[in-house]
Amino acid sequence: MGGVTTGRFSPTHIRSIEVEPLDIPLLAPFGISRGAQAVAHNVLVTIELADGARGYGEGAPFQAYNGETQSAALAALREARAWLPGRAASDWRSLAEEFRKRGGAACGAAQCAMEMALLDALTRREGVPLWKFFGGAGAELETDMTVTTGSPQEATTAARAIAARGIRTIKVKIGGPAGPAHDLARIVAIHEVAPDAPLILDGNAALSRAEARELARGLKDRGIAPALLEQWLAKGDLDGLRALGEETGWLVAADESVCSARDAQLIAEKRAAHVVNIKLMKAGIAVALDIVRVAREAGLGLMIGGNLESILAMTTSACFAAGLGGFRFADLDTPLFLAENPFEGGYTLDGGRISVAHITAGHGVTPR
């Protein structure tokens, strides 16, 4: 850990920034189409203002998702210790842009961690809960829970456990090397034990068009209609995403394809998807706000998701989506996969219902 201090006295000026690894073991490896992770190798950022107010931010790089690593996130954030102290935290958007230009754009998780810590410090100091800062439209969401890659038997066990928690919507990771027939067997197994559960099928950009057609055909033959097809195809294959929606008649979400407001605009122009999955870890909070604006103007549906994040980052995302309002889908379940919780506070969960209504300042999460 290391911090840099400043002698400035304006209450909202940044006194110090501390950066450290945040390694949290998982209950079991979390597998997606491009790999699995047994430990969340995240980063923790602490920003202290001149009046002593502290804010906490988490970065959750996930190499199997977009190639980002903990070491890259730590390097980007540690460089900020040379220029961030002494600056006004109230200018958080300008600081976010400067961080991006200084190299943060290469690691969205680092960008997110810095912005999260800034906003947490500011809103804690002002006594404003983060969900109200984002608009106060609401304080509740309904999250899904994920069945990670694995065998049909493992999928059955996971689906039963999800149903036992009272979580209604099940998200299924698909697109692994075993192919569409294996994924179909897993989805059928889940459907058999949870026939009424809406299914979100997430390919993490790993399926080819032929594989997508094969899987969709198999689902239709078995009378299974997913609630959402999330990024089955490569991030640049917008024509394929559009065709997938047209051919199946099912809702399609873009995830990896949308990392900026311009990306969202392209999705709208090409009618490539019906929904965009907004993750604060992709490019930070300021960019996520821009994506929401473009999506709303274009009539695209909204989903909030994340990487392998603790209750800290997941609560921030819950405040973001609930406060802004209008998010149809929520995938904020990863704290349930962690074997340890190094924090106090955060959202409450009742079945699948997330609430942030009790949070009185910032995101409400502090290290133990």
LINFEN-V718482 format. One record per backbone hydrogen bond with DSSP energy under -0.5 kcal/mol. NH is the residue of the N-H (numbers start at 1). CO is the residue of the C=O. E is the energy in kcal/mol with one decimal. If there is no record, write none. Layout:
# LINFEN-V718482
{{NH,CO,E} {NH,CO,E}}
This chain:
# LINFEN-V718482
{{13,10,-2.2} {14,87,-2.8} {15,48,-2.9} {16,48,-1.7} {18,46,-2.8} {19,2,-0.8} {20,44,-2.0} {22,42,-2.9} {24,22,-0.6} {24,40,-2.0} {26,38,-2.4} {27,337,-2.8} {30,37,-2.8} {31,29,-0.8} {32,35,-2.9} {35,32,-1.6} {37,30,-1.4} {40,24,-3.2} {41,39,-1.0} {42,22,-2.7} {42,40,-1.5} {43,59,-2.3} {44,20,-2.9} {45,57,-3.0} {46,18,-2.5} {47,55,-2.5} {48,16,-2.4} {49,53,-3.1} {50,13,-2.3} {51,11,-1.3} {52,49,-2.0} {55,47,-2.4} {57,45,-2.6} {59,43,-2.1} {65,62,-1.6} {66,62,-2.0} {67,62,-0.6} {67,63,-1.6} {73,69,-2.0} {74,70,-2.8} {75,71,-2.2} {76,72,-2.2} {77,73,-2.1} {78,74,-2.5} {79,75,-1.6} {80,76,-0.8} {80,77,-0.5} {81,77,-0.5} {81,78,-1.0} {82,79,-1.5} {83,80,-1.1} {84,80,-2.9} {86,14,-3.0} {87,84,-2.0} {89,12,-2.7} {89,87,-0.6} {91,88,-1.6} {92,89,-0.7} {95,91,-2.4} {96,92,-2.4} {97,93,-2.2} {98,94,-2.2} {99,95,-2.7} {100,96,-2.2} {101,97,-2.3} {102,98,-2.0} {103,100,-1.3} {104,99,-2.8} {105,100,-1.6} {106,103,-1.6} {107,104,-2.0} {110,107,-0.5} {111,107,-2.0} {112,108,-2.7} {113,109,-2.2} {114,110,-2.2} {115,111,-2.1} {116,112,-2.8} {117,113,-2.1} {118,114,-2.1} {119,115,-2.6} {120,116,-2.4} {121,117,-2.4} {122,118,-2.4} {123,119,-2.6} {124,120,-2.3} {125,121,-2.2} {126,122,-1.8} {127,123,-0.7} {127,124,-0.7} {128,123,-2.6} {130,362,-2.8} {132,129,-0.9} {133,129,-2.0} {134,130,-1.9} {135,132,-1.6} {136,131,-2.2} {137,323,-3.0} {138,322,-0.6} {141,354,-1.9} {143,141,-0.5} {143,352,-2.8} {144,330,-1.9} {145,169,-1.3} {147,171,-3.4} {148,146,-0.6} {149,31,-1.7} {155,151,-2.2} {156,152,-2.3} {157,153,-2.1} {158,154,-2.5} {159,155,-2.6} {160,156,-2.2} {161,157,-1.9} {162,158,-2.3} {163,159,-2.5} {164,160,-2.2} {165,161,-1.2} {165,162,-0.6} {166,162,-0.5} {166,163,-1.3} {167,162,-1.7} {168,166,-0.5} {170,198,-2.4} {171,145,-2.7} {172,200,-3.3} {173,147,-2.6} {174,202,-2.9} {179,176,-1.6} {183,179,-1.9} {184,180,-3.0} {185,181,-2.0} {186,182,-2.0} {187,183,-2.7} {188,184,-2.8} {189,185,-2.0} {190,186,-2.1} {191,187,-2.7} {192,188,-2.0} {193,189,-1.2} {194,190,-1.9} {197,194,-1.6} {200,170,-2.4} {201,199,-0.6} {201,228,-2.5} {202,172,-2.8} {202,200,-0.7} {203,201,-0.6} {203,230,-2.3} {204,230,-0.6} {205,231,-3.1} {206,203,-1.4} {207,232,-2.4} {212,208,-2.4} {213,209,-2.3} {214,210,-2.3} {215,211,-2.5} {216,212,-2.6} {217,213,-2.5} {218,214,-2.1} {219,215,-2.3} {220,216,-2.4} {221,217,-2.4} {222,218,-1.1} {223,220,-1.5} {224,219,-2.7} {225,223,-0.6} {226,224,-0.6} {227,199,-2.2} {228,199,-1.4} {229,251,-2.4} {230,201,-2.7} {230,228,-0.7} {231,229,-0.7} {231,253,-3.0} {237,234,-1.9} {238,236,-1.7} {241,237,-1.9} {242,238,-2.3} {243,239,-2.4} {244,240,-2.5} {245,241,-1.9} {246,242,-2.3} {247,243,-3.1} {248,244,-2.0} {249,245,-2.3} {253,229,-3.0} {254,275,-2.6} {255,253,-0.5} {258,255,-2.3} {259,257,-0.6} {264,260,-1.9} {265,261,-2.1} {266,262,-2.2} {267,263,-2.2} {268,264,-2.1} {269,265,-2.7} {270,266,-2.5} {271,267,-0.6} {271,268,-0.7} {272,267,-2.0} {274,252,-2.6} {275,252,-1.7} {276,301,-2.3} {277,254,-2.9} {278,276,-0.7} {278,303,-3.4} {279,277,-0.6} {280,305,-0.5} {282,279,-1.8} {283,279,-0.6} {284,280,-2.1} {288,284,-1.5} {289,285,-2.3} {290,286,-1.6} {291,287,-2.4} {292,288,-2.2} {293,289,-2.0} {294,290,-2.2} {295,291,-2.9} {296,292,-2.6} {297,293,-2.2} {298,294,-1.9} {299,295,-0.6} {299,296,-0.9} {300,295,-2.8} {301,274,-3.2} {302,326,-0.5} {303,276,-2.0} {304,329,-1.9} {305,278,-2.2} {309,307,-1.6} {314,310,-2.2} {315,311,-1.9} {316,312,-1.7} {317,313,-2.2} {318,314,-2.1} {319,315,-2.7} {320,316,-2.3} {321,317,-2.7} {322,318,-2.7} {323,319,-2.2} {324,320,-2.0} {325,321,-2.4} {328,302,-1.5} {328,326,-0.7} {329,302,-1.6} {331,304,-2.8} {336,333,-2.3} {337,334,-1.9} {338,335,-0.9} {339,25,-2.9} {340,25,-0.7} {344,366,-3.0} {348,355,-2.2} {350,353,-2.3} {352,166,-0.8} {353,350,-2.3} {354,141,-3.0} {354,352,-0.7} {355,348,-2.1} {356,139,-2.7} {357,139,-0.6} {359,356,-1.6} {362,128,-2.4} {364,361,-0.7} {366,344,-2.2} {368,342,-2.5}}
